[in-house]
Protein backbone atom coordinates (compact mmCIF):
# COMPACT_ATOMS: atom_id res chain seq x y z
CA UNK A 1 0.00 0.00 0.00
CA UNK A 2 2.81 2.41 0.94
CA UNK A 3 4.59 1.61 -2.34
CA UNK A 4 1.46 2.51 -4.27
CA UNK A 5 1.16 5.81 -2.42
CA UNK A 6 4.81 6.64 -3.11
CA UNK A 7 4.43 5.84 -6.82
CA UNK A 8 1.27 7.94 -7.04
CA UNK A 9 3.02 10.85 -5.35
CA UNK A 10 5.95 10.64 -7.75
CA UNK A 11 3.63 10.44 -10.72
CA UNK A 12 1.70 13.49 -9.51
CA UNK A 13 4.92 15.47 -8.94
CA UNK A 14 6.27 14.58 -12.39
CA UNK A 15 3.07 14.84 -14.41
CA UNK A 16 1.08 17.36 -12.39
CA UNK A 17 -0.14 19.11 -15.54
CA UNK A 18 -1.66 15.88 -16.86
CA UNK A 19 -3.40 15.29 -13.53
CA UNK A 20 -4.70 18.87 -13.66
CA UNK A 21 -6.15 18.27 -17.13
CA UNK A 22 -7.81 15.01 -16.10
CA UNK A 23 -9.19 16.26 -12.77
CA UNK A 24 -12.21 18.19 -14.19
CA UNK A 25 -13.25 15.12 -16.19
CA UNK A 26 -12.92 12.91 -13.11
CA UNK A 27 -15.04 15.33 -11.07
CA UNK A 28 -17.75 15.50 -13.74
CA UNK A 29 -17.83 11.71 -14.12
CA UNK A 30 -17.94 11.32 -10.36
CA UNK A 31 -20.94 13.66 -10.09
CA UNK A 32 -22.85 12.47 -13.16
CA UNK A 33 -21.96 8.76 -13.10
CA UNK A 34 -20.25 7.75 -9.87
CA UNK A 35 -22.74 9.20 -7.37
CA UNK A 36 -25.92 7.99 -9.18
CA UNK A 37 -24.37 4.55 -9.61
CA UNK A 38 -23.39 4.34 -5.95
CA UNK A 39 -26.81 5.59 -4.89
CA UNK A 40 -28.46 2.98 -7.09
CA UNK A 41 -26.34 0.19 -5.62
CA UNK A 42 -27.28 1.32 -2.12
CA UNK A 43 -31.01 1.57 -2.86
CA UNK A 44 -31.01 -1.89 -4.42
CA UNK A 45 -30.27 -3.33 -0.95
CA UNK A 46 -33.22 -1.52 0.67
CA UNK A 47 -37.02 -1.51 0.44
CA UNK A 48 -37.18 2.18 -0.60
CA UNK A 49 -40.36 3.28 -2.36
CA UNK A 50 -42.55 6.34 -2.76
CA UNK A 51 -44.15 5.84 0.63
CA UNK A 52 -41.13 5.41 2.89
CA UNK A 53 -38.63 7.70 1.16
CA UNK A 54 -37.88 10.97 2.94
CA UNK A 55 -39.12 14.22 1.40
CA UNK A 56 -39.74 17.85 2.21
CA UNK A 57 -43.20 19.39 1.80
CA UNK A 58 -42.96 23.13 2.39
CA UNK A 59 -41.60 23.59 5.90
CA UNK A 60 -42.48 20.03 6.89
CA UNK A 61 -39.86 17.27 6.52
CA UNK A 62 -40.82 13.62 6.38
CA UNK A 63 -37.92 11.37 7.43
CA UNK A 64 -37.00 8.24 5.53
CA UNK A 65 -38.30 4.99 7.00
CA UNK A 66 -37.01 2.45 4.47
CA UNK A 67 -34.84 -0.36 5.76
CA UNK A 68 -31.83 -2.34 4.63
CA UNK A 69 -33.00 -5.75 3.38
CA UNK A 70 -29.72 -7.10 1.93
CA UNK A 71 -30.22 -9.28 -1.17
CA UNK A 72 -34.01 -9.67 -0.96
CA UNK A 73 -34.65 -7.59 -4.09
CA UNK A 74 -32.13 -9.60 -6.09
CA UNK A 75 -33.59 -12.86 -4.79
CA UNK A 76 -37.11 -11.79 -5.79
CA UNK A 77 -35.86 -11.01 -9.29
CA UNK A 78 -33.54 -13.94 -9.97
CA UNK A 79 -35.64 -16.62 -8.27
CA UNK A 80 -38.64 -15.75 -10.43
CA UNK A 81 -40.72 -14.81 -7.37
CA UNK A 82 -41.30 -11.35 -8.81
CA UNK A 83 -42.63 -13.01 -11.97
CA UNK A 84 -41.54 -10.46 -14.57
CA UNK A 85 -37.81 -10.91 -14.98
CA UNK A 86 -37.36 -14.05 -17.07
CA UNK A 87 -40.13 -13.39 -19.63
CA UNK A 88 -38.78 -9.88 -20.19
CA UNK A 89 -35.20 -11.14 -20.23
CA UNK A 90 -36.12 -13.57 -23.01
CA UNK A 91 -37.75 -10.81 -25.07
CA UNK A 92 -34.84 -8.43 -24.37
CA UNK A 93 -32.32 -11.00 -25.60
CA UNK A 94 -34.44 -11.75 -28.68
CA UNK A 95 -34.87 -8.02 -29.35
CA UNK A 96 -31.13 -7.38 -28.99
CA UNK A 97 -30.05 -10.34 -31.12
CA UNK A 98 -32.56 -9.58 -33.89
CA UNK A 99 -31.63 -5.91 -34.09
CA UNK A 100 -27.85 -6.45 -33.97
CA UNK A 101 -27.99 -9.18 -36.63
CA UNK A 102 -30.08 -6.96 -38.91
CA UNK A 103 -27.87 -3.94 -38.17
CA UNK A 104 -24.73 -5.81 -39.08
CA UNK A 105 -25.94 -7.72 -42.13
CA UNK A 106 -27.72 -4.75 -43.72
CA UNK A 107 -24.86 -2.41 -42.78
CA UNK A 108 -22.35 -4.82 -44.30
CA UNK A 109 -24.34 -5.07 -47.52
CA UNK A 110 -24.71 -1.31 -47.87
CA UNK A 111 -21.06 -0.72 -46.99
CA UNK A 112 -19.88 -3.15 -49.65
CA UNK A 113 -22.18 -1.50 -52.18
CA UNK A 114 -20.89 1.98 -51.33
CA UNK A 115 -17.30 0.76 -51.38
CA UNK A 116 -17.61 0.09 -55.10
CA UNK A 117 -17.06 2.88 -57.67
CA UNK A 118 -20.42 4.30 -58.73
CA UNK A 119 -21.92 7.57 -59.83
CA UNK A 120 -23.42 9.63 -56.99
CA UNK A 121 -21.75 7.56 -54.27
CA UNK A 122 -21.26 10.58 -51.97
CA UNK A 123 -24.94 11.48 -52.25
CA UNK A 124 -25.98 7.93 -51.41
CA UNK A 125 -23.72 7.97 -48.34
CA UNK A 126 -25.31 11.18 -47.07
CA UNK A 127 -28.86 9.91 -47.64
CA UNK A 128 -28.18 6.56 -45.98
CA UNK A 129 -26.63 8.15 -42.90
CA UNK A 130 -29.60 10.48 -42.30
CA UNK A 131 -31.56 8.02 -40.08
CA UNK A 132 -28.60 7.97 -37.70
CA UNK A 133 -28.38 11.77 -37.68
CA UNK A 134 -32.05 12.19 -36.74
CA UNK A 135 -32.61 12.19 -32.94
CA UNK A 136 -34.10 8.92 -31.73
CA UNK A 137 -37.20 10.50 -30.21
CA UNK A 138 -38.06 12.27 -33.48
CA UNK A 139 -37.64 9.04 -35.43
CA UNK A 140 -39.76 7.19 -32.86
CA UNK A 141 -42.64 9.66 -33.12
CA UNK A 142 -42.41 9.70 -36.93
CA UNK A 143 -42.69 5.90 -37.06
CA UNK A 144 -45.50 5.96 -34.52
CA UNK A 145 -47.48 8.23 -36.85
CA UNK A 146 -46.73 5.88 -39.75
CA UNK A 147 -48.00 2.95 -37.67
CA UNK A 148 -51.30 4.70 -36.86
CA UNK A 149 -54.14 2.23 -37.43
CA UNK A 150 -56.52 4.74 -39.00
CA UNK A 151 -54.50 7.38 -40.83
CA UNK A 152 -50.97 5.95 -40.89
CA UNK A 153 -48.99 5.87 -44.11
CA UNK A 154 -48.43 2.11 -43.95
CA UNK A 155 -52.10 1.21 -43.63
CA UNK A 156 -53.01 3.75 -46.30
CA UNK A 157 -50.61 2.05 -48.72
CA UNK A 158 -51.94 -1.37 -47.76
CA UNK A 159 -55.50 -0.16 -48.38
CA UNK A 160 -54.59 0.97 -51.90
CA UNK A 161 -53.61 -2.58 -52.80
CA UNK A 162 -56.63 -4.12 -51.12
CA UNK A 163 -55.01 -5.34 -47.90
CA UNK A 164 -56.86 -4.90 -44.61
CA UNK A 165 -55.36 -2.43 -42.09
CA UNK A 166 -52.87 -3.87 -39.63
CA UNK A 167 -52.98 -3.01 -35.93
CA UNK A 168 -49.24 -2.34 -35.79
CA UNK A 169 -49.12 -1.20 -32.17
CA UNK A 170 -52.03 -3.19 -30.75
CA UNK A 171 -51.15 -6.84 -31.19
CA UNK A 172 -48.20 -7.87 -28.91
CA UNK A 173 -46.41 -9.89 -31.61
CA UNK A 174 -46.77 -7.19 -34.27
CA UNK A 175 -45.66 -4.62 -31.69
CA UNK A 176 -42.37 -6.45 -31.36
CA UNK A 177 -41.86 -6.66 -35.12
CA UNK A 178 -42.69 -2.96 -35.41
CA UNK A 179 -40.13 -1.78 -32.86
CA UNK A 180 -37.47 -4.08 -34.35
CA UNK A 181 -38.12 -2.42 -37.73
CA UNK A 182 -37.76 1.06 -36.21
CA UNK A 183 -34.55 0.24 -34.37
CA UNK A 184 -33.12 -1.42 -37.46
CA UNK A 185 -33.83 1.70 -39.52
CA UNK A 186 -32.05 3.84 -36.93
CA UNK A 187 -29.08 1.55 -36.26
CA UNK A 188 -28.04 0.40 -39.75
CA UNK A 189 -26.30 3.69 -40.74
CA UNK A 190 -23.84 3.47 -37.85
CA UNK A 191 -22.90 -0.09 -38.78
CA UNK A 192 -22.63 0.91 -42.43
CA UNK A 193 -20.23 3.79 -41.73
CA UNK A 194 -18.07 1.73 -39.35
CA UNK A 195 -17.89 -1.24 -41.71
CA UNK A 196 -17.19 1.04 -44.69
CA UNK A 197 -14.16 2.39 -42.83
CA UNK A 198 -13.05 -1.18 -42.14
CA UNK A 199 -13.44 -2.14 -45.82
CA UNK A 200 -11.34 0.78 -46.93
CA UNK A 201 -8.57 -0.25 -44.53
CA UNK A 202 -8.21 -3.70 -46.14
CA UNK A 203 -5.29 -3.58 -48.62
CA UNK A 204 -6.54 -3.89 -52.18
CA UNK A 205 -3.52 -6.08 -52.95
CA UNK A 206 -5.07 -8.91 -50.93
CA UNK A 207 -8.16 -8.94 -53.12
CA UNK A 208 -6.05 -8.72 -56.27
CA UNK A 209 -3.82 -11.60 -55.16
CA UNK A 210 -6.85 -13.74 -54.32
CA UNK A 211 -8.41 -12.96 -57.69
CA UNK A 212 -5.20 -13.89 -59.50
CA UNK A 213 -5.16 -17.20 -57.60
CA UNK A 214 -8.60 -17.94 -59.01
CA UNK A 215 -10.71 -17.22 -55.92
CA UNK A 216 -14.41 -16.67 -56.59
CA UNK A 217 -16.17 -13.52 -55.28
CA UNK A 218 -17.64 -15.56 -52.42
CA UNK A 219 -14.20 -16.97 -51.52
CA UNK A 220 -12.68 -13.48 -51.56
CA UNK A 221 -15.48 -12.26 -49.30
CA UNK A 222 -15.09 -15.21 -46.92
CA UNK A 223 -11.28 -15.39 -46.79
CA UNK A 224 -10.26 -11.75 -47.28
CA UNK A 225 -13.10 -9.36 -46.46
CA UNK A 226 -14.53 -10.95 -43.33
CA UNK A 227 -11.12 -11.60 -41.65
CA UNK A 228 -10.08 -8.05 -42.51
CA UNK A 229 -13.24 -6.70 -40.88
CA UNK A 230 -12.82 -8.76 -37.70
CA UNK A 231 -11.31 -5.97 -35.52
CA UNK A 232 -14.02 -3.50 -36.56
CA UNK A 233 -16.79 -6.08 -36.35
CA UNK A 234 -15.93 -7.16 -32.81
CA UNK A 235 -16.08 -3.58 -31.56
CA UNK A 236 -19.27 -2.50 -33.28
CA UNK A 237 -21.09 -5.71 -32.36
CA UNK A 238 -20.19 -5.18 -28.69
CA UNK A 239 -21.37 -1.56 -28.87
CA UNK A 240 -24.49 -2.62 -30.73
CA UNK A 241 -25.41 -5.18 -28.08
CA UNK A 242 -24.93 -2.69 -25.24
CA UNK A 243 -26.87 0.10 -26.98
CA UNK A 244 -29.72 -2.14 -28.13
CA UNK A 245 -30.06 -3.95 -24.79
CA UNK A 246 -30.66 -0.53 -23.19
CA UNK A 247 -32.57 1.07 -26.09
CA UNK A 248 -35.20 2.77 -23.95
CA UNK A 249 -36.63 5.47 -26.28
CA UNK A 250 -37.65 3.22 -29.17
CA UNK A 251 -39.63 0.79 -27.01
CA UNK A 252 -41.12 3.44 -24.75
CA UNK A 253 -41.95 6.10 -27.32
CA UNK A 254 -43.16 3.91 -30.19
CA UNK A 255 -45.32 1.52 -28.16
CA UNK A 256 -46.12 3.99 -25.40
CA UNK A 257 -47.77 3.35 -22.06
CA UNK A 258 -50.84 1.94 -23.78
CA UNK A 259 -48.83 -0.99 -25.14
CA UNK A 260 -48.88 -4.39 -23.52
CA UNK A 261 -46.27 -5.28 -20.93
CA UNK A 262 -45.21 -8.23 -23.11
CA UNK A 263 -43.30 -5.81 -25.34
CA UNK A 264 -41.33 -4.18 -22.54
CA UNK A 265 -37.62 -4.83 -22.28
CA UNK A 266 -35.79 -4.85 -18.96
CA UNK A 267 -34.81 -1.20 -18.99
CA UNK A 268 -38.33 0.07 -19.75
CA UNK A 269 -39.74 -2.14 -17.01
CA UNK A 270 -37.16 -0.74 -14.57
CA UNK A 271 -38.30 2.76 -15.57
CA UNK A 272 -41.95 1.83 -14.99
CA UNK A 273 -41.13 0.52 -11.52
CA UNK A 274 -39.45 3.80 -10.57
CA UNK A 275 -41.80 6.34 -12.14
CA UNK A 276 -45.28 4.82 -12.51
CA UNK A 277 -47.80 3.69 -9.93
CA UNK A 278 -46.43 3.26 -6.42
CA UNK A 279 -42.82 4.02 -7.20
CA UNK A 280 -40.59 1.12 -6.25
CA UNK A 281 -37.16 2.77 -6.21
CA UNK A 282 -35.41 -0.22 -4.65
CA UNK A 283 -36.84 -2.69 -7.17
CA UNK A 284 -35.93 -0.41 -10.05
CA UNK A 285 -32.39 0.01 -8.72
CA UNK A 286 -32.03 -3.76 -8.36
CA UNK A 287 -33.19 -4.20 -11.96
CA UNK A 288 -30.61 -1.62 -13.03
CA UNK A 289 -27.83 -3.50 -11.25
CA UNK A 290 -28.92 -6.79 -12.81
CA UNK A 291 -28.91 -5.20 -16.27
CA UNK A 292 -25.44 -3.76 -15.64
CA UNK A 293 -24.20 -7.16 -14.44
CA UNK A 294 -25.57 -8.94 -17.52
CA UNK A 295 -23.83 -6.49 -19.84
CA UNK A 296 -20.57 -6.75 -17.89
CA UNK A 297 -20.69 -10.55 -18.11
CA UNK A 298 -21.34 -10.36 -21.85
CA UNK A 299 -18.49 -7.87 -22.33
CA UNK A 300 -16.03 -10.06 -20.41
CA UNK A 301 -17.15 -13.15 -22.32
CA UNK A 302 -16.89 -11.29 -25.64
CA UNK A 303 -13.42 -10.00 -24.76
CA UNK A 304 -12.25 -13.46 -23.68
CA UNK A 305 -13.55 -15.01 -26.88
CA UNK A 306 -11.61 -12.47 -28.95
CA UNK A 307 -8.43 -13.13 -26.97
CA UNK A 308 -8.74 -16.89 -27.49
CA UNK A 309 -9.30 -16.34 -31.18
CA UNK A 310 -6.22 -14.14 -31.44
CA UNK A 311 -4.12 -16.65 -29.48
CA UNK A 312 -5.22 -19.48 -31.77
CA UNK A 313 -3.80 -17.74 -34.83
C-alpha positions, 0 to 999 in steps of 0.5 A: 500500500505504501509503495502505491502511495509513493508511486502515485506521489511521484507520478503526480509530482512529475506529471502534475499538468496531466493530472490537472487536465484530467481532474475536471473530467474525473469530477464531472464523471464522479458527479454524473456517473459515480454518485448515481451509480453508488446511490443505485447500488445502495437503494437496491439493498433496501425496500425504498419506495414512494411511501417510505422515502424521505421528502420535504413538503414546504416547511415540513420534513418527512424522514426516511423509514425504508430499511436495509433488506440485503439481497431480498430484491435480487432474490425476488428477481432472480428466483422468479418470485417477482414473476416479470424478470425471465419473460422480459429477459427472453424478449430483451435477448431476442430483441437485442439479437434480432436488431444487432444481426439486422444492423450488421448484415444490412450495414455490411451489404450497404457498406460493400455497395458503397465501397464500389465505384459508382456515380453519386456515391457521396450522395448515397452515403449522405442519404443513408446516414440520415436516419442515424443523424435524426434524434431517436425521439423524433424518429420514434414519433415519426414511425409511430405516426406511420403505424397509426391504425386509422390514418398511418402511411403504412395502412393507407398504402396497404389499403390501396392494394386491397389489404386490410389495415394492420394493428401495428401497435395493438397486437403484442407480436406485431408490436415487437416486429414494429419496434425491431423495424424502427430500431433497425432503420435507426441503427443500420447507418452506424454499422454501415459507416463503421464497416465502410471504414473497415473495408477501406482499410483492407489492402486492395492487394489482398483482393487482387492476389486472391483474384489472380489465384482464381478465388471466386467472389464468395471466396474473396469475401469469406477469406479476405473481407470478413477476416479483414473486418474482424477488428471492426466487427468485434467492436461495433457488435459489442457496442451494438449489443450494449446500446440495443439492450438498453434502447429505452426510447424506441420501445417506450416512445413507439409503443407507449404506455398503452402498449402491452407489458409483453413488449417491454424490455428490462430497462423500460420495465425498470423505468416503470417501476421507478416512475409509474404507480407506487414508485418502487425505487429499490426494485428499479435500482435492483433491476438496473444493477442486474442489467449492468451485471448482464452487460458486464458478463457479456463484455467479459465473455466477448473479450475473452472469446476475442483473446482466445481467437487471437491466441489461436492464430 
